[in-house]
Amino acid sequence: MTPPVPLRALIFDFDGTILDTETREFWHWQELYRTHGRELALSDWQRGVGTWDAFDPWAGLPDHVRADREQVHAGLHERIMADIAEQDLRPGVRAVLEGVRRAGLRLALATSSDRTWVTRWMEQHRLLDLFEVLATRDDVRRVKPDPELYALAAERLELRAEECLAVEDSLNGATAAVAAGCRVVVVPNDVTRTQPFPPEWPRLEDGFAGGLEELLRVAGG
């Protein structure tokens, strides 16, 4: 019987996993829709979570709103950014991230967002020094659910993908991790909780409350 491959690193997603930018952004788009007598379905929004250009929320708005897109977007973007700026990290995630090195493991980030976006919030929350490797949208041709981001993060760690555990909140992200050959644990948020994750993927329903030990236990590491 082949012995299990030792776990050597964790590769975290960012948006929705470390900082839940996704839920706040969805709320603001919902408010915009309702202001104009429309309803933004969560199932539609979920298609674009963890990836890029998979769902266009402007398409569901009235013509006169889309005609004034530049001004509407400026106000919307300002409200979203102000909201995220006041937001804390997901409960318990800082302790998990800080515990990775003490546990003898390495830490990387793989995100479909660009480096400017990610480093802005990571600097604000004093997280950058915890990560050995960053793999962002700027570094690849295809973002999640394509496996390229996870493959790159593992390569930069000089590890095999199967030696890495991906921590993800979305179906697109977890699909990318599995396709790359990583192990995965799903830690959903309010926007992604109802996505159709395969039942065999380990899942933390209570977020990071159990700390790194519980995350590794659930993941089988």
N, C-alpha and C positions, 0 to 999 in steps of 0.2 A: 504494500500500500504506500502511495506517495505521501510523504509528510507535508503538512501545510506550509505554504510559503510564509516566512516571517513578515510581519508588518513593520515597515521602516519609516513610513511618512503618512501624514494626513494632507490632503489637498482640499481646501475649502473653496466653495463658491462665495461670492460677496453679497450681491443684492438679494435681499430676502432671506439670506442664511446668516450672515453676520450682522448686517444692518438692514432692517426691513423697509427699504425704500419702495418696494413693490406695492405693499398694501396702501401706503400713503398716496402714492401716485394714482392708484386705482380709485381711491376715494375722491380725489380732486377731479378726475375725469368723469366719474359718476355725477358729481355736482354740476359740472359743465353740461352734461347731457340733460339732466333734469331741469336745468335753467331754461333749456330750449325744448322742453316737452318730449324728450326722448329718454330711453332707458338703455344703459350699457350693461349687457349681460356678462356676468362673471365668466361663463364658459367661453365667450369670445375673447375676453381679455387674457384668459389663461393661455391662449395659443401663442401669445407673444412673450410670455414670461420665460426668462432665462435664455432668450435668443434675440435676434434682430430682424426687423422687417417682416415678421410673420403675421402681424395684425396691424392694420391701419385704423386707429380710432377716429380719425377725421372723416372717414367714409360714411359713418353713421350719423353725422351731424347735418343739419339743414344747409341748403345751398348758401344762404346769406351768411352763415357762420363761416363756412369754408371760404367764401369770397373775401372775408376779413381775417383770414387765417393768421397772418403775420402779427396783427395786433392782439388777437385772441390768445395766440400761443405765448406771446410775451407776458401777458398777465397770468396765464396759467402756469408757465414756467416759474415765474417769480413766487407764486404761492406755494408750489411744490417744493422749491428749493428752500424757502423759509421754513416750511414744515419739517423737512428732513434735517435742516441745520439744528433744530431744537430737539431732535429725536435721539434717544439713547440706543446703544446696541441691544440686540435681542438678549433677554435675561439669561444670565449664566454663560454666555458665549465668551466673554473676556476670560473668565476663570479657565474655561476649556483651552483656549488658545495659549494662555500663559502656562498651562500645565503640560503642554505637548513636549517641550524641550526637557522638562524635569523627568518626564516619562521615558526619556531616551529616544524620542521620535523626532522627525524633521517636519517642517511645515511649509506648505506652498499655497498659492492662490491661483485659481483658474476661473476667469470671468469673461463673459461675453461683452462686458462694458469696456470702455476705453481706459487707458492708464490715467489720463487726467482726472476723470470722474472718480476712479477708485482711490487714487492717492490723495485726492482732496479730503475724502471722508476718513480714510485711514490715518492721515496726519492729524485731523481734528480729534480722533479718538485714540491717538497714540498707539497705533497698532503696527506701523510699518516695520519697526525693528524686530518684531516677532517672526516675520516671514523671510525665509531664505530665498524664495523664488516667487516671482509674479509672472503669470502668463495672462495676457489681456487680448482684447479684440485687435489691438494694433499689431500683434505678433503673428497672426494667423490669416489664412485665406478664408476659412469658414469657421463660424462660431457654433456653439451648441445648437442643435443636438449632434452636430458632427463631433467626432472624438478628438479632433486636432488639438484643442486647448489642453485636454488632459494628457494626451501623448506628449505634448511639448513640456508641460510641467514636470512630468516624470523624467523626461530626457534631461531637463535642466538640473534635476536633482541627482542625475546619473543613477537612476533606479529603474527597475522594470515596473511596468504599470501594475502588475499583480502584487507588488510590494507596497502599493499605495491605497489608502482608504479615502474615497471622495465623500465629502459632506455636502449635501445638496438639499435645496428646498423645492425644486421644480422638476416636472417630468422631462422637459428638454435637457436640463442639466444632468439629471441622473442617467438619462438615456446616453448622453455623451460619455459619461464616466464608464458605464458598463461596456459600451462599444470600444472604448480604449483599452479595456482589460482590467480596469481598477475594480476593487471592491467598492461598495457604496452603502451609505446609510442616509435615509431621507429624514430631514427635519423640517416638515412643512410649516408654512405660516397661514394666516387667515385667507390669503388669496389662493394658495396652492393646495390647501388641505383636501379639497374635493377632486383633485386631478386623479386620473385612473392609473395610479402606480401599481405595477405588478405585485401581487401579495407576497412573492418570495423576496422582495427587496426589504431589508431591515428598515425599521421606521421608529423614530422617537416621537411619540404623540405629545409629550409634555415639554418639548423643546430641550433646552440644555440644562434643565433644572438638576438632573442627576450628575452633572459634571462629566469630566473626561472618562472616568471609570465606567459610568453607565453607557456612554456613547460607544466605547470599545467593547463592552459586554454585549450590547445589542448587535453591534456589527460583527461579532464573532471574532474580534481581535484579541 
